[in-house]
C-alpha cells in the first residue's frame, strides 16, 4: 500500500519572517522579566532534478546554492558538481523550489536508482528506503597525513568567533574548512547538521578551493552520514567537536578518512587512522 502523508491546509509549512528586533520572551522567574532574542529562521526547500521531484527538506535560508550542490554530491545523486548545469531558486508560496538541471548521465542514474528502490520497498520513496542507501559502497580515500596539532589549538574559540548566525541565535550547527596553513577559509551554518556540511562541501567545490592539507570541522554529533558526505566530497580529515559513534570510527578507518575528536578540556583524540597496537 503506498505511503501517503497528508495534512490540513492550515498546517502547511510556512517560512517564518524574523522580526528585525528579534522575538520577545518572558523569563520564568517571580518578577517575569522580559527581553528579545534573535531566533534561527528555517524554510522548506523542494529540490527537483530536470523536473523530477526528489526531496523536501527544512533548511536555513542562507547559502542555498551551496546546499544544493553539496547535497547532490553528498547523497550520491551526482558524481561531480560538473554534472549540475544550473540551479534556479524560485519562491513557491511560503517555501522555495530549487529547480536543478543536471547532465543526462546523472539524470538517468537518478531515475534508475528510484526505480530500483520502488521495486524493493513497498512504501515508495520515504526517507532512507533501503540498506544500500544507509550503508552504501564508498570510494577509499588516498591516505593523507594528519593536520599539525597547532592547527587544532583554540579551535573551539575560533569556530565560535566566525559562526555569526549561530552566535546570534544559538540554534545552528556549523561546518568549517581549515586550509593547509591552519586558517579558517569557509564557514557554513544551518539548522541541520547534515545541511551545514552539505553547504560547506558545495561551497568548496563551487569555489574550487584546494583541499590538500586542510580539514573540515563539524560542531555537531559525528554520525555515519557525515562520514558518507566527507568521503564523497573528497575531504581527507574530519574534526568533530562531539564524540563519534563506534560505527563512524569503523567506517572512517575503512575508507582512510582521518577522524579527530576535539574534546572540551583534553588533547585532540585521533580515532582514524587506528593508533599502533601496544
C-alpha positions as CSV (number, residue, x, y, z in Angstrom):
1,X,0.0,0.0,0.0
2,X,1.5,3.4,-0.9
3,X,2.8,5.6,1.9
4,X,0.8,8.8,1.8
5,X,1.3,11.8,4.1
6,X,-1.4,14.4,4.3
7,X,-2.0,17.4,6.4
8,X,-4.7,20.0,6.7
9,X,-4.1,23.2,4.6
10,X,-3.9,25.2,7.8
11,X,-0.9,23.1,8.9
12,X,1.2,23.9,5.8
13,X,4.8,24.7,6.4
14,X,5.4,28.4,6.5
15,X,8.7,30.3,6.4
16,X,8.9,32.4,9.4
17,X,9.7,36.1,9.0
18,X,12.0,37.0,11.8
19,X,11.3,40.4,13.3
20,X,14.2,42.9,13.0
21,X,14.5,43.2,16.7
22,X,14.1,39.5,17.5
23,X,11.3,37.7,19.4
24,X,10.1,38.8,22.8
25,X,10.2,36.3,25.6
26,X,9.4,36.2,29.4
27,X,11.7,34.6,31.9
28,X,10.2,32.1,34.2
29,X,11.1,34.0,37.4
30,X,8.9,35.6,40.1
31,X,9.4,39.1,38.5
32,X,8.7,37.8,35.0
33,X,11.4,39.8,33.3
34,X,11.1,40.2,29.5
35,X,13.5,40.6,26.7
36,X,14.2,40.0,23.0
37,X,16.2,37.3,21.3
38,X,17.2,36.6,17.7
39,X,15.9,33.1,16.6
40,X,17.1,31.0,13.7
41,X,15.0,31.0,10.6
42,X,14.1,27.9,8.5
43,X,12.2,27.2,5.3
44,X,11.0,24.3,3.3
45,X,13.2,23.7,0.3
46,X,11.9,21.4,-2.5
47,X,14.5,20.0,-4.9
48,X,13.7,18.7,-8.3
49,X,16.2,17.4,-10.9
50,X,15.3,18.0,-14.5
51,X,11.7,18.4,-13.4
52,X,11.7,15.2,-11.3
53,X,10.9,15.9,-7.6
54,X,13.5,14.4,-5.3
55,X,13.3,15.8,-1.8
56,X,11.7,18.4,0.5
57,X,14.0,19.5,3.4
58,X,13.8,22.0,6.2
59,X,16.9,24.2,5.9
60,X,18.2,27.6,6.9
61,X,17.6,30.1,4.1
62,X,21.2,31.1,3.5
63,X,23.8,29.7,1.0
64,X,21.1,27.6,-0.7
65,X,23.0,27.1,-3.9
66,X,26.0,25.7,-1.9
67,X,23.5,23.4,-0.2
68,X,22.0,22.1,-3.4
69,X,25.5,21.3,-4.8
70,X,26.7,19.7,-1.6
71,X,23.5,17.7,-1.0
72,X,23.5,16.4,-4.6
73,X,27.1,15.2,-4.2
74,X,26.9,14.0,-0.6
75,X,23.8,12.0,-1.3
76,X,25.4,10.2,-4.2
77,X,22.9,11.7,-6.7
78,X,25.8,13.1,-8.9
79,X,29.4,12.0,-9.4
80,X,30.7,15.5,-9.8
81,X,29.4,19.0,-9.4
82,X,30.1,19.4,-13.1
83,X,27.0,17.3,-13.6
84,X,25.0,20.3,-12.4
85,X,24.4,22.7,-15.2
86,X,22.1,25.2,-13.5
87,X,20.3,25.9,-10.2
88,X,17.3,28.2,-10.1
89,X,15.7,29.1,-6.8
90,X,12.0,30.2,-7.0
91,X,9.6,31.3,-4.3
92,X,6.8,28.8,-4.0
93,X,4.2,30.1,-1.6
94,X,5.9,30.2,1.8
95,X,8.7,27.8,0.6
96,X,11.4,27.8,-2.1
97,X,11.7,25.4,-5.0
98,X,15.1,24.5,-6.3
99,X,15.0,23.6,-10.0
100,X,18.2,21.8,-10.8
101,X,19.4,21.0,-14.3
102,X,21.8,18.0,-14.4
103,X,23.6,16.0,-17.1
104,X,21.8,13.2,-18.9
105,X,24.2,10.7,-17.3
106,X,23.2,12.0,-13.8
107,X,19.5,12.1,-14.5
108,X,19.4,8.6,-15.9
109,X,21.3,7.3,-12.9
110,X,18.9,9.1,-10.6
111,X,15.8,7.6,-12.3
112,X,17.4,4.2,-12.3
113,X,18.0,4.5,-8.6
114,X,14.4,5.5,-7.9
115,X,13.1,2.5,-10.0
116,X,15.3,0.1,-8.0
117,X,14.1,1.5,-4.7
118,X,10.4,1.4,-5.7
119,X,10.8,-2.2,-6.7
120,X,12.4,-3.2,-3.4
121,X,10.2,-1.2,-0.9
122,X,6.5,-1.2,-0.5
123,X,6.4,2.4,0.6
124,X,7.9,4.3,-2.3
125,X,10.5,6.9,-1.6
126,X,10.1,7.8,2.1
127,X,13.5,8.7,3.7
128,X,16.2,6.0,3.7
129,X,14.4,3.4,1.6
130,X,17.0,0.6,1.5
131,X,20.0,-0.6,3.4
132,X,22.3,0.1,0.5
133,X,21.5,3.8,0.9
134,X,22.1,3.7,4.7
135,X,25.3,1.6,4.2
136,X,26.5,2.5,0.7
137,X,29.7,1.5,-1.1
138,X,32.1,4.4,-0.9
139,X,35.5,5.0,-2.5
140,X,38.6,4.5,-0.4
141,X,40.4,7.8,0.0
142,X,44.2,8.1,-0.6
143,X,46.0,8.1,2.8
144,X,46.7,11.7,3.9
145,X,48.8,13.0,6.8
146,X,47.1,14.3,9.9
147,X,47.0,18.1,10.4
148,X,49.6,19.7,12.6
149,X,48.5,19.8,16.3
150,X,49.0,23.6,16.2
151,X,46.1,23.9,13.7
152,X,43.7,22.5,16.3
153,X,44.8,24.8,19.1
154,X,42.0,27.1,20.4
155,X,39.8,25.8,17.5
156,X,36.6,25.9,19.5
157,X,37.1,29.6,20.2
158,X,38.0,30.3,16.6
159,X,34.8,28.4,15.4
160,X,32.6,30.4,17.8
161,X,34.2,33.7,16.5
162,X,33.2,33.0,12.9
163,X,29.8,31.4,13.5
164,X,27.9,34.6,13.0
165,X,24.3,33.4,12.7
166,X,24.7,30.7,15.4
167,X,26.3,33.2,17.8
168,X,23.2,35.4,17.5
169,X,20.5,32.7,17.6
170,X,22.2,29.8,19.4
171,X,20.3,27.3,17.3
172,X,22.5,26.5,14.3
173,X,25.2,23.8,13.5
174,X,28.3,24.8,11.6
175,X,30.7,23.2,9.2
176,X,34.0,24.9,8.5
177,X,37.1,24.4,6.4
178,X,40.6,25.0,7.7
179,X,43.2,25.2,5.0
180,X,46.8,23.8,4.9
181,X,48.1,27.0,6.6
182,X,45.7,26.5,9.5
183,X,43.4,29.4,8.6
184,X,39.6,29.1,8.6
185,X,38.6,29.7,5.0
186,X,34.9,28.9,5.0
187,X,32.0,28.6,7.5
188,X,28.5,27.4,6.6
189,X,25.6,27.2,9.1
190,X,22.3,25.5,9.1
191,X,19.6,24.2,11.5
192,X,20.5,20.7,10.2
193,X,24.0,19.2,10.9
194,X,23.9,17.3,7.6
195,X,22.8,20.5,5.8
196,X,25.7,22.5,7.2
197,X,28.2,20.0,5.9
198,X,26.4,19.9,2.5
199,X,26.7,23.6,2.3
200,X,30.4,23.6,3.1
201,X,31.2,20.9,0.5
202,X,29.1,22.7,-2.1
203,X,31.0,25.9,-1.4
204,X,34.4,24.2,-1.5
205,X,33.5,22.6,-4.9
206,X,32.0,25.7,-6.4
207,X,35.0,27.8,-5.4
208,X,37.5,25.1,-6.4
209,X,39.4,25.5,-3.2
210,X,42.5,23.4,-2.6
211,X,41.6,20.6,-0.2
212,X,45.0,19.0,0.2
213,X,46.4,19.6,3.7
214,X,43.2,21.1,5.0
215,X,40.4,19.6,7.1
216,X,36.7,20.1,7.8
217,X,35.2,20.8,11.2
218,X,31.7,20.0,12.3
219,X,30.2,21.3,15.5
220,X,27.6,18.6,15.8
221,X,27.5,14.9,16.7
222,X,29.6,12.9,14.3
223,X,27.3,10.3,12.8
224,X,27.8,7.9,9.9
225,X,26.0,10.1,7.4
226,X,28.7,12.8,7.9
227,X,31.3,10.2,7.0
228,X,29.5,9.4,3.8
229,X,29.4,13.1,2.8
230,X,33.1,13.8,3.8
231,X,34.3,10.8,1.7
232,X,32.2,11.6,-1.3
233,X,33.3,15.2,-1.0
234,X,37.0,14.2,-1.1
235,X,37.8,15.6,2.4
236,X,40.8,13.8,3.9
237,X,40.3,14.8,7.5
238,X,37.1,15.4,9.6
239,X,37.3,17.1,13.0
240,X,34.3,16.8,15.3
241,X,33.6,18.8,18.4
242,X,31.4,15.9,19.6
243,X,32.5,12.3,20.1
244,X,31.9,9.9,17.1
245,X,30.0,6.7,17.3
246,X,31.7,3.3,17.1
247,X,30.3,2.7,13.6
248,X,31.6,6.1,12.4
249,X,35.1,5.2,13.6
250,X,34.9,1.9,11.8
251,X,33.9,3.4,8.5
252,X,36.4,6.2,8.8
253,X,39.2,3.7,9.2
254,X,38.0,1.5,6.4
255,X,37.9,4.5,4.0
256,X,41.1,6.2,5.0
257,X,39.3,9.3,6.4
258,X,41.2,10.9,9.2
259,X,38.8,11.3,12.1
260,X,39.6,13.5,15.1
261,X,37.5,14.4,18.1
262,X,38.3,17.7,19.9
263,X,37.1,17.4,23.5
264,X,36.4,20.4,25.6
265,X,39.2,20.0,28.1
266,X,41.7,17.5,26.8
267,X,44.0,16.9,23.9
268,X,42.6,16.0,20.4
269,X,41.8,12.3,20.0
270,X,42.7,10.7,16.7
271,X,40.3,7.8,16.1
272,X,41.2,7.2,12.5
273,X,43.8,6.1,11.4
274,X,43.9,3.5,14.2
275,X,46.7,4.0,16.6
276,X,49.5,1.5,16.7
277,X,48.8,-1.5,18.9
278,X,50.7,-1.6,22.1
